[in-house]
Amino acid sequence: MSVRIDFYREIFYWLKHLRYFDIKCSLWDALELARGDILRRERMPLPKAIQLEPTTKCNFSCITCTRKTLPKSRLNKDLTIQDFRIILENIPTLKIIKLQGLGEPLMNQYIWEILEYGRERGIRFSTTTNGSLLNPSNIEKLLKYFDSICVSI
């Protein structure tokens, strides 16, 4: 019984705090006012830019990196081309994607497919890399797909 009372006290507190409830107003009236305000609010627009972690694989073991705190279930995982397609399908407003995270983006086995698929749909890419996997052929591909490249030292 006291759990239910505490629950209602919390509802009253927040309704009063949000100015939906005063002494002249019943709980149901206050809830209806709050519900009306929530329903009238516009949905948040979908983002035009996002940051994705293409992989949690890394070929370095930097002492300042928090990658080692990841649970084992998240280590050495790649963003797949299928998951990337789903993201693009669900966010049709997307124009810019920053590829960075706790891994080296170029270690994602699907990276070139992801970049090609995104470019075909008008996505602009940027990334941060540790630079260790840069070679003449990678640099050519990077210049083709990325609008911005940051090399972390």
N, C-alpha and C positions, 0 to 999 in steps of 0.2 A: 504494500500500500504506500509506503513512504517513497518508493522509487517513482510511482505514478505522480505523487504530489511534487516531488523534485522536478520531474519532467515538465509538469504544468507551470511550476514556478519559473523554470527556465524559459518556457514559451512566453509567459507574461513579461519577464524581464526584457527579452529581446523585442517583443512587440512594443513595449513601452519605450525602450531605448530607440527604436526606429520610428517612434512617434505615430504608431498605428493604434495605440491603446491608451485610453485615459479612463478616468473613473466613470464618465458618462457613457462609455462604450462597452458592449459585451465582448467576450472573447471571440464569439463567432463573427461579430461585425468587424472586429480588428483583423481576424484571419481573412475575411472576405476583402477588406481594403488592401491587405498585403498581397493577396492572390491577384487582385485586379492590377495592381502595380506591376507585379512580376509578368503577368500575361501581356501587358501593354508594352513592355520593354522590347526593343528590337533585338534580334539575335545578333551576336557578335559576328562581324564579317569574317570570312575565311582569310587566312594570312596570304600575303603575296610573297613572303620570304620565310624560309625556315632553315634551321641547322640540323643536319643529320649526321649521325655517327656511322660512317661506312663500315668500320670494323673495330674490334677491340684487340686485334693482333698488333704486335709491335716488335720491331727488331732491335730496340734499345731497352735498357733498364735504367732509365734516368732516376736518380735518387729523389728528385723532387716530384716525380709523377705519382698520381694517386691511382694509377691503373692497378697496382698491386693490392688495393683495397677492394677490388671488384669481387663479387662472389664467383666461385669457380664456374657456375652455370653461365655466367656472362663472358668469361674469358674466351678469346680466340673465336669470336663469332663474327660473321660477315652479314651485312645487309644484302639480301638476295635481290636479283632482278625482279622476281615476282613481288616481293614486299615493296620494292620501289615503284612498280607499276600500280600497286594498290594505293600507295600514298598519292601518286599523281592523279589517279581516278577520283580519290576522295577530296582532293584539294584542287579543283579546277582553276582556281585563281592564282596558283603558284607561278611565279616568274623567276625567283632567285633561290638557289640552294647553296648553303655553305656546308661543305663536307669536311668535318673535323670532329674530333672527339678524343677518346683515350687511346686510340690506336693510330697506326700509320695508314692513311687513306689508300696509298698505293699497294698495300698488302691485301686489299679486298680482291678476291679472285674474280669478281664480277664488275670491277670498277669501270672497265672500258665499255662494257655493255650498258651499264647504268648511265654513263656519260653520253653515249650515243643515243640511247632512248630519250634521255632528257633533252638533248639538243634538238632532236627531231620534233619535239613539242615546244620549242622556244624557251627552254629553261636556260638561265645563265648560271654558271657555277663559279664558286671560289673555293679555295682549300688552304689548309695549313699542312705542311709536310716537314718531316725532319731532314729531307733532302738526300737521305742515304741511298735511295733507290733510283735517283736521277741518273740517266744515261742518255746518249744522243737520241735513241728512238723514243724513250719516255718523254723527253723534253719536247720533241715534235708533237706527240700526242697531247701533252699538257697544254701546249700553246694553242692547239686546235680546239680543245674543249673548255679551258678555264679562262675566265675574264680576269681573275685575280689569283695569284699564288703567293703565299707567305711561306718562307722557309724559316723554321724555328731552329735556333742555334743553341 
